[in-house]
Amino acid sequence: MTRKTCTTAVALSALACAITVATAGPAAAHAEVEAEGARALDKNVSLTFSAESESASAGISKLEVVLPEGITPQDITYEKGPEGWKFAPTGRGYTVSGPKLAVGEDAEYVVTVRQLPDAKELVFKTLQSYSDGKIDRWIQLEEEAEGDGHGHGHPAPRLKLKAAAPGAEFVSPAPEEEPTTPAPSTGTASDEPGPASSARPVADDTKDDDGMSSSVLLGIGPAVLVLGGAAGAWWLKKRRNRSA
């Protein structure tokens, strides 16, 4: 092999290597979840999530996770993550978000799960948002993640679990607190009827045919007699004075 041929071969090899590295960069990016030695039905398990940046111009600003069956948002406790990022439950999982990270910086955070379900593997589908609005969808299952055959898929983070420890049991969630029934009021509300009286009600005065009560008639009788007597005495006194 001549020197010129050797130089050409080396140059072509270097170019091929550079192309391989350039194209392998995005393919190497991924999202993962780890929990060393995790077993089914384990309690208070810390899960470490990491999402690699695929953008050369924007920083990661939010991660949205869809929880697998057997884990609810109420079972998750946020432990730590990027500075200024906060945890928020959603209808299907949770989000961890905050100020955008530096361009090319990966996002990593830790949560604690109250109890892992009785399963062999857990899948945490993740949407990775950037400050420019771009979204990486780490949601593919293993059979879908092959992509174009060159490892360009977006597999969802997966956590393989060991078999449950002997005697391990599922801890049911705490029962919801039942609403307290208010105690009956000791007083009588203005819009409620009061207690019925045990005393016999006083009977109404008996009324005659024209509607006037007998008690009224009894009171009128003596008054008429008194007035009649006074009028008679006045008439007799006046007649005597005339005779005189």
ZADO-1210 file (C-alpha; in nm, 4 decimals, padded with zeros to 6 digits):
<atoms>
<atom x="00.0000" y="00.0000" z="00.0000" code="MET" pos="1"/>
<atom x="00.1437" y="00.3364" z="-00.1034" code="THR" pos="2"/>
<atom x="00.1773" y="00.6289" z="00.1343" code="ARG" pos="3"/>
<atom x="-00.0891" y="00.8220" z="-00.0535" code="LYS" pos="4"/>
<atom x="-00.3311" y="00.5325" z="-00.0329" code="THR" pos="5"/>
<atom x="-00.2635" y="00.4922" z="00.3395" code="CYS" pos="6"/>
<atom x="-00.3248" y="00.8627" z="00.4025" code="THR" pos="7"/>
<atom x="-00.6522" y="00.8469" z="00.2119" code="THR" pos="8"/>
<atom x="-00.7656" y="00.5424" z="00.4090" code="ALA" pos="9"/>
<atom x="-00.6885" y="00.7141" z="00.7405" code="VAL" pos="10"/>
<atom x="-00.8792" y="01.0252" z="00.6346" code="ALA" pos="11"/>
<atom x="-01.1810" y="00.8217" z="00.5305" code="LEU" pos="12"/>
<atom x="-01.1748" y="00.6299" z="00.8588" code="SER" pos="13"/>
<atom x="-01.1611" y="00.9541" z="01.0567" code="ALA" pos="14"/>
<atom x="-01.4520" y="01.0952" z="00.8581" code="LEU" pos="15"/>
<atom x="-01.6566" y="00.7802" z="00.9119" code="ALA" pos="16"/>
<atom x="-01.5811" y="00.7939" z="01.2836" code="CYS" pos="17"/>
<atom x="-01.6863" y="01.1581" z="01.3036" code="ALA" pos="18"/>
<atom x="-02.0111" y="01.0832" z="01.1216" code="ILE" pos="19"/>
<atom x="-02.0791" y="00.7901" z="01.3542" code="THR" pos="20"/>
<atom x="-02.0219" y="01.0021" z="01.6644" code="VAL" pos="21"/>
<atom x="-02.2381" y="01.2842" z="01.5299" code="ALA" pos="22"/>
<atom x="-02.5275" y="01.0567" z="01.4446" code="THR" pos="23"/>
<atom x="-02.4909" y="00.8500" z="01.7617" code="ALA" pos="24"/>
<atom x="-02.5334" y="01.1520" z="01.9893" code="GLY" pos="25"/>
<atom x="-02.9109" y="01.1882" z="01.9680" code="PRO" pos="26"/>
<atom x="-02.9568" y="00.8105" z="01.9634" code="ALA" pos="27"/>
<atom x="-02.7738" y="00.7804" z="02.2950" code="ALA" pos="28"/>
<atom x="-03.0116" y="01.0187" z="02.4695" code="ALA" pos="29"/>
<atom x="-03.2745" y="00.8572" z="02.6870" code="HIS" pos="30"/>
<atom x="-03.4869" y="00.8840" z="03.0032" code="ALA" pos="31"/>
<atom x="-03.4399" y="00.6394" z="03.2883" code="GLU" pos="32"/>
<atom x="-03.5713" y="00.5425" z="03.6310" code="VAL" pos="33"/>
<atom x="-03.3633" y="00.3602" z="03.8906" code="GLU" pos="34"/>
<atom x="-03.4252" y="00.2044" z="04.2325" code="ALA" pos="35"/>
<atom x="-03.1514" y="-00.0333" z="04.3388" code="GLU" pos="36"/>
<atom x="-03.2804" y="-00.3683" z="04.4632" code="GLY" pos="37"/>
<atom x="-03.6479" y="-00.2676" z="04.4352" code="ALA" pos="38"/>
<atom x="-03.8977" y="-00.5486" z="04.4969" code="ARG" pos="39"/>
<atom x="-04.2681" y="-00.5758" z="04.4404" code="ALA" pos="40"/>
<atom x="-04.4725" y="-00.4502" z="04.7386" code="LEU" pos="41"/>
<atom x="-04.1716" y="-00.2681" z="04.8870" code="ASP" pos="42"/>
<atom x="-04.2668" y="00.0394" z="05.0912" code="LYS" pos="43"/>
<atom x="-04.1210" y="00.3904" z="05.0862" code="ASN" pos="44"/>
<atom x="-03.9041" y="00.3287" z="04.7814" code="VAL" pos="45"/>
<atom x="-03.6905" y="00.6126" z="04.6416" code="SER" pos="46"/>
<atom x="-03.6980" y="00.6371" z="04.2626" code="LEU" pos="47"/>
<atom x="-03.4347" y="00.8384" z="04.0776" code="THR" pos="48"/>
<atom x="-03.5420" y="00.9735" z="03.7385" code="PHE" pos="49"/>
<atom x="-03.3046" y="01.1171" z="03.4790" code="SER" pos="50"/>
<atom x="-03.3808" y="01.2709" z="03.1398" code="ALA" pos="51"/>
<atom x="-03.1028" y="01.3555" z="02.8985" code="GLU" pos="52"/>
<atom x="-03.1184" y="01.6718" z="02.6935" code="SER" pos="53"/>
<atom x="-03.1537" y="01.6361" z="02.3166" code="GLU" pos="54"/>
<atom x="-03.1636" y="02.0053" z="02.2321" code="SER" pos="55"/>
<atom x="-02.8672" y="02.2156" z="02.1230" code="ALA" pos="56"/>
<atom x="-03.0522" y="02.5450" z="02.1672" code="SER" pos="57"/>
<atom x="-03.2985" y="02.5169" z="02.4607" code="ALA" pos="58"/>
<atom x="-03.3020" y="02.3922" z="02.8183" code="GLY" pos="59"/>
<atom x="-03.5337" y="02.1372" z="02.9817" code="ILE" pos="60"/>
<atom x="-03.8126" y="02.3104" z="03.1739" code="SER" pos="61"/>
<atom x="-04.0649" y="02.0382" z="03.2616" code="LYS" pos="62"/>
<atom x="-04.1075" y="01.6635" z="03.2944" code="LEU" pos="63"/>
<atom x="-04.4546" y="01.5081" z="03.2967" code="GLU" pos="64"/>
<atom x="-04.4853" y="01.1474" z="03.4133" code="VAL" pos="65"/>
<atom x="-04.7741" y="00.9070" z="03.3580" code="VAL" pos="66"/>
<atom x="-04.7842" y="00.6680" z="03.6534" code="LEU" pos="67"/>
<atom x="-04.8250" y="00.2932" z="03.5974" code="PRO" pos="68"/>
<atom x="-05.1244" y="00.1010" z="03.7288" code="GLU" pos="69"/>
<atom x="-05.1052" y="00.0496" z="04.1039" code="GLY" pos="70"/>
<atom x="-04.9458" y="00.3875" z="04.1845" code="ILE" pos="71"/>
<atom x="-05.1481" y="00.7063" z="04.2291" code="THR" pos="72"/>
<atom x="-05.0306" y="01.0683" z="04.2546" code="PRO" pos="73"/>
<atom x="-05.1170" y="01.0564" z="04.6259" code="GLN" pos="74"/>
<atom x="-04.8579" y="00.7792" z="04.6702" code="ASP" pos="75"/>
<atom x="-04.5755" y="01.0059" z="04.5486" code="ILE" pos="76"/>
<atom x="-04.3623" y="01.2336" z="04.7663" code="THR" pos="77"/>
<atom x="-04.1198" y="01.4721" z="04.5960" code="TYR" pos="78"/>
<atom x="-03.7749" y="01.4603" z="04.7535" code="GLU" pos="79"/>
<atom x="-03.5364" y="01.6702" z="04.5447" code="LYS" pos="80"/>
<atom x="-03.4686" y="01.7946" z="04.1953" code="GLY" pos="81"/>
<atom x="-03.3248" y="02.0867" z="03.9994" code="PRO" pos="82"/>
<atom x="-03.3093" y="02.4137" z="04.1913" code="GLU" pos="83"/>
<atom x="-03.6409" y="02.5989" z="04.1857" code="GLY" pos="84"/>
<atom x="-03.8361" y="02.3062" z="04.0418" code="TRP" pos="85"/>
<atom x="-04.1663" y="02.2041" z="04.2002" code="LYS" pos="86"/>
<atom x="-04.3862" y="01.8957" z="04.2080" code="PHE" pos="87"/>
<atom x="-04.7541" y="01.9017" z="04.1076" code="ALA" pos="88"/>
<atom x="-04.9952" y="01.6036" z="04.0886" code="PRO" pos="89"/>
<atom x="-05.2082" y="01.5573" z="03.7772" code="THR" pos="90"/>
<atom x="-05.5021" y="01.3368" z="03.6855" code="GLY" pos="91"/>
<atom x="-05.2738" y="01.0635" z="03.5513" code="ARG" pos="92"/>
<atom x="-04.9476" y="01.1239" z="03.7344" code="GLY" pos="93"/>
<atom x="-04.7460" y="01.4354" z="03.8124" code="TYR" pos="94"/>
<atom x="-04.5209" y="01.7071" z="03.6758" code="THR" pos="95"/>
<atom x="-04.1845" y="01.8353" z="03.7946" code="VAL" pos="96"/>
<atom x="-04.1041" y="02.1760" z="03.6493" code="SER" pos="97"/>
<atom x="-03.9322" y="02.5064" z="03.7061" code="GLY" pos="98"/>
<atom x="-03.6735" y="02.7445" z="03.5620" code="PRO" pos="99"/>
<atom x="-03.5186" y="02.6129" z="03.2407" code="LYS" pos="100"/>
<atom x="-03.1917" y="02.4268" z="03.2771" code="LEU" pos="101"/>
<atom x="-02.8777" y="02.5209" z="03.0884" code="ALA" pos="102"/>
<atom x="-02.8624" y="02.4070" z="02.7276" code="VAL" pos="103"/>
<atom x="-02.7407" y="02.0472" z="02.7186" code="GLY" pos="104"/>
<atom x="-02.7931" y="01.9919" z="03.0937" code="GLU" pos="105"/>
<atom x="-02.9775" y="01.6734" z="03.1915" code="ASP" pos="106"/>
<atom x="-03.2687" y="01.6785" z="03.4387" code="ALA" pos="107"/>
<atom x="-03.2596" y="01.4539" z="03.7448" code="GLU" pos="108"/>
<atom x="-03.4934" y="01.4292" z="04.0438" code="TYR" pos="109"/>
<atom x="-03.5957" y="01.1864" z="04.3200" code="VAL" pos="110"/>
<atom x="-03.9399" y="01.0855" z="04.4489" code="VAL" pos="111"/>
<atom x="-04.0540" y="00.8372" z="04.7129" code="THR" pos="112"/>
<atom x="-04.3328" y="00.5887" z="04.6417" code="VAL" pos="113"/>
<atom x="-04.5510" y="00.4871" z="04.9353" code="ARG" pos="114"/>
<atom x="-04.5629" y="00.1251" z="04.8118" code="GLN" pos="115"/>
<atom x="-04.4778" y="-00.0440" z="04.4842" code="LEU" pos="116"/>
<atom x="-04.7482" y="-00.2562" z="04.3229" code="PRO" pos="117"/>
<atom x="-04.7256" y="-00.6337" z="04.2846" code="ASP" pos="118"/>
<atom x="-04.5716" y="-00.6353" z="03.9368" code="ALA" pos="119"/>
<atom x="-04.2606" y="-00.7523" z="03.7529" code="LYS" pos="120"/>
<atom x="-04.1988" y="-00.4253" z="03.5714" code="GLU" pos="121"/>
<atom x="-04.3197" y="-00.0657" z="03.5893" code="LEU" pos="122"/>
<atom x="-04.3340" y="00.1761" z="03.2957" code="VAL" pos="123"/>
<atom x="-04.3232" y="00.5520" z="03.3545" code="PHE" pos="124"/>
<atom x="-04.4141" y="00.7277" z="03.0289" code="LYS" pos="125"/>
<atom x="-04.2528" y="01.0724" z="03.0296" code="THR" pos="126"/>
<atom x="-04.2988" y="01.3931" z="02.8309" code="LEU" pos="127"/>
<atom x="-03.9853" y="01.6115" z="02.8367" code="GLN" pos="128"/>
<atom x="-04.0517" y="01.9791" z="02.7570" code="SER" pos="129"/>
<atom x="-03.7950" y="02.2420" z="02.6563" code="TYR" pos="130"/>
<atom x="-03.7975" y="02.6192" z="02.6961" code="SER" pos="131"/>
<atom x="-03.8598" y="02.6642" z="02.3231" code="ASP" pos="132"/>
<atom x="-04.1748" y="02.4496" z="02.3295" code="GLY" pos="133"/>
<atom x="-04.0161" y="02.1331" z="02.1905" code="LYS" pos="134"/>
<atom x="-04.1263" y="01.8060" z="02.3544" code="ILE" pos="135"/>
<atom x="-03.9441" y="01.4722" z="02.3661" code="ASP" pos="136"/>
<atom x="-04.1948" y="01.1913" z="02.4154" code="ARG" pos="137"/>
<atom x="-04.0381" y="00.9047" z="02.6079" code="TRP" pos="138"/>
<atom x="-04.3489" y="00.6888" z="02.5814" code="ILE" pos="139"/>
<atom x="-04.2639" y="00.3936" z="02.3595" code="GLN" pos="140"/>
<atom x="-04.2775" y="00.0390" z="02.4873" code="LEU" pos="141"/>
<atom x="-03.9966" y="-00.2065" z="02.4124" code="GLU" pos="142"/>
<atom x="-04.1579" y="-00.3440" z="02.0986" code="GLU" pos="143"/>
<atom x="-04.2133" y="00.0111" z="01.9693" code="GLU" pos="144"/>
<atom x="-03.8783" y="00.1610" z="02.0696" code="ALA" pos="145"/>
<atom x="-03.6732" y="00.0094" z="01.7869" code="GLU" pos="146"/>
<atom x="-03.7714" y="00.3090" z="01.5736" code="GLY" pos="147"/>
<atom x="-03.5968" y="00.3050" z="01.2378" code="ASP" pos="148"/>
<atom x="-03.3787" y="00.0092" z="01.3303" code="GLY" pos="149"/>
<atom x="-03.0834" y="00.2273" z="01.4337" code="HIS" pos="150"/>
<atom x="-03.1818" y="00.2897" z="01.7968" code="GLY" pos="151"/>
<atom x="-03.3584" y="00.6176" z="01.7258" code="HIS" pos="152"/>
<atom x="-03.6722" y="00.5329" z="01.9250" code="GLY" pos="153"/>
<atom x="-03.7956" y="00.7007" z="02.2428" code="HIS" pos="154"/>
<atom x="-03.8441" y="00.4198" z="02.4960" code="PRO" pos="155"/>
<atom x="-04.0311" y="00.4957" z="02.8167" code="ALA" pos="156"/>
<atom x="-03.8395" y="00.4661" z="03.1452" code="PRO" pos="157"/>
<atom x="-03.8815" y="00.1136" z="03.2827" code="ARG" pos="158"/>
<atom x="-03.8152" y="-00.0296" z="03.6282" code="LEU" pos="159"/>
<atom x="-03.7772" y="-00.4050" z="03.6692" code="LYS" pos="160"/>
<atom x="-03.8828" y="-00.5383" z="04.0088" code="LEU" pos="161"/>
<atom x="-03.7717" y="-00.8444" z="04.1975" code="LYS" pos="162"/>
<atom x="-04.0286" y="-01.0797" z="04.3448" code="ALA" pos="163"/>
<atom x="-04.2006" y="-00.9602" z="04.6610" code="ALA" pos="164"/>
<atom x="-04.0348" y="-01.0492" z="04.9892" code="ALA" pos="165"/>
<atom x="-04.1903" y="-01.3422" z="05.1802" code="PRO" pos="166"/>
<atom x="-04.4876" y="-01.2224" z="05.3826" code="GLY" pos="167"/>
<atom x="-04.5083" y="-00.8870" z="05.2045" code="ALA" pos="168"/>
<atom x="-04.8636" y="-00.7572" z="05.1788" code="GLU" pos="169"/>
<atom x="-05.0345" y="-00.4772" z="04.9975" code="PHE" pos="170"/>
<atom x="-05.1210" y="-00.1915" z="05.2314" code="VAL" pos="171"/>
<atom x="-05.4608" y="-00.0518" z="05.1400" code="SER" pos="172"/>
<atom x="-05.4880" y="00.3266" z="05.1221" code="PRO" pos="173"/>
<atom x="-05.6188" y="00.5054" z="05.4281" code="ALA" pos="174"/>
<atom x="-06.0009" y="00.5297" z="05.4204" code="PRO" pos="175"/>
<atom x="-06.1406" y="00.8681" z="05.3379" code="GLU" pos="176"/>
<atom x="-06.2730" y="01.0568" z="05.6364" code="GLU" pos="177"/>
<atom x="-06.6496" y="01.0435" z="05.6508" code="GLU" pos="178"/>
<atom x="-06.8332" y="01.3745" z="05.6802" code="PRO" pos="179"/>
<atom x="-06.9352" y="01.4566" z="06.0334" code="THR" pos="180"/>
<atom x="-07.3095" y="01.4855" z="06.0959" code="THR" pos="181"/>
<atom x="-07.3809" y="01.8028" z="06.2959" code="PRO" pos="182"/>
<atom x="-07.5400" y="01.7519" z="06.6377" code="ALA" pos="183"/>
<atom x="-07.9033" y="01.8630" z="06.6702" code="PRO" pos="184"/>
<atom x="-07.9399" y="02.2171" z="06.7971" code="SER" pos="185"/>
<atom x="-08.0571" y="02.2641" z="07.1554" code="THR" pos="186"/>
<atom x="-08.2533" y="02.5713" z="07.0570" code="GLY" pos="187"/>
<atom x="-08.5341" y="02.6042" z="06.8067" code="THR" pos="188"/>
<atom x="-08.4421" y="02.7611" z="06.4776" code="ALA" pos="189"/>
<atom x="-08.6632" y="03.0370" z="06.3486" code="SER" pos="190"/>
<atom x="-08.7637" y="02.8312" z="06.0455" code="ASP" pos="191"/>
<atom x="-08.8259" y="02.5072" z="06.2375" code="GLU" pos="192"/>
<atom x="-09.1352" y="02.4162" z="06.4322" code="PRO" pos="193"/>
<atom x="-09.1013" y="02.4161" z="06.8079" code="GLY" pos="194"/>
<atom x="-09.1895" y="02.1144" z="07.0268" code="PRO" pos="195"/>
<atom x="-09.5584" y="02.0476" z="07.0756" code="ALA" pos="196"/>
<atom x="-09.6960" y="02.1606" z="07.4156" code="SER" pos="197"/>
<atom x="-09.8326" y="01.8903" z="07.6461" code="SER" pos="198"/>
<atom x="-10.0734" y="02.1380" z="07.8110" code="ALA" pos="199"/>
<atom x="-10.4318" y="02.1374" z="07.6898" code="ARG" pos="200"/>
<atom x="-10.5049" y="02.4509" z="07.4866" code="PRO" pos="201"/>
<atom x="-10.7527" y="02.7012" z="07.6301" code="VAL" pos="202"/>
<atom x="-11.0913" y="02.6627" z="07.4612" code="ALA" pos="203"/>
<atom x="-11.2332" y="02.9555" z="07.2671" code="ASP" pos="204"/>
<atom x="-11.5315" y="03.1374" z="07.4120" code="ASP" pos="205"/>
<atom x="-11.8580" y="02.9914" z="07.2893" code="THR" pos="206"/>
<atom x="-12.0196" y="03.2040" z="07.0234" code="LYS" pos="207"/>
<atom x="-12.3895" y="03.2453" z="06.9571" code="ASP" pos="208"/>
<atom x="-12.5524" y="03.2565" z="06.6175" code="ASP" pos="209"/>
<atom x="-12.4635" y="03.6198" z="06.5416" code="ASP" pos="210"/>
<atom x="-12.0983" y="03.5646" z="06.6251" code="GLY" pos="211"/>
<atom x="-12.1013" y="03.7392" z="06.9664" code="MET" pos="212"/>
<atom x="-11.9590" y="03.5357" z="07.2511" code="SER" pos="213"/>
<atom x="-12.1668" y="03.4573" z="07.5587" code="SER" pos="214"/>
<atom x="-11.9088" y="03.6228" z="07.7850" code="SER" pos="215"/>
<atom x="-11.9657" y="03.9521" z="07.6062" code="VAL" pos="216"/>
<atom x="-12.3447" y="03.9198" z="07.6505" code="LEU" pos="217"/>
<atom x="-12.3021" y="03.8483" z="08.0185" code="LEU" pos="218"/>
<atom x="-12.0973" y="04.1644" z="08.0538" code="GLY" pos="219"/>
<atom x="-12.3497" y="04.3810" z="07.8662" code="ILE" pos="220"/>
<atom x="-12.6488" y="04.2772" z="08.0855" code="GLY" pos="221"/>
<atom x="-12.5358" y="04.4428" z="08.4132" code="PRO" pos="222"/>
<atom x="-12.4241" y="04.7499" z="08.2262" code="ALA" pos="223"/>
<atom x="-12.7710" y="04.7954" z="08.0767" code="VAL" pos="224"/>
<atom x="-12.9352" y="04.7596" z="08.4174" code="LEU" pos="225"/>
<atom x="-12.7048" y="05.0190" z="08.5728" code="VAL" pos="226"/>
<atom x="-12.7676" y="05.2678" z="08.2939" code="LEU" pos="227"/>
<atom x="-13.1426" y="05.2057" z="08.3067" code="GLY" pos="228"/>
<atom x="-13.1534" y="05.2652" z="08.6833" code="GLY" pos="229"/>
<atom x="-12.9589" y="05.5876" z="08.6556" code="ALA" pos="230"/>
<atom x="-13.1892" y="05.7178" z="08.3803" code="ALA" pos="231"/>
<atom x="-13.4981" y="05.6328" z="08.5846" code="GLY" pos="232"/>
<atom x="-13.3686" y="05.8152" z="08.8923" code="ALA" pos="233"/>
<atom x="-13.2878" y="06.1238" z="08.6862" code="TRP" pos="234"/>
<atom x="-13.6406" y="06.1239" z="08.5360" code="TRP" pos="235"/>
<atom x="-13.8112" y="06.0967" z="08.8737" code="LEU" pos="236"/>
<atom x="-13.5971" y="06.3736" z="09.0215" code="LYS" pos="237"/>
<atom x="-13.6802" y="06.6013" z="08.7335" code="LYS" pos="238"/>
<atom x="-14.0549" y="06.5342" z="08.7639" code="ARG" pos="239"/>
<atom x="-14.0536" y="06.6167" z="09.1332" code="ARG" pos="240"/>
<atom x="-13.8846" y="06.9454" z="09.0737" code="ASN" pos="241"/>
<atom x="-14.1548" y="07.0410" z="08.8232" code="ARG" pos="242"/>
<atom x="-14.4349" y="06.9511" z="09.0689" code="SER" pos="243"/>
<atom x="-14.2760" y="07.1678" z="09.3334" code="ALA" pos="244"/>
</atoms>
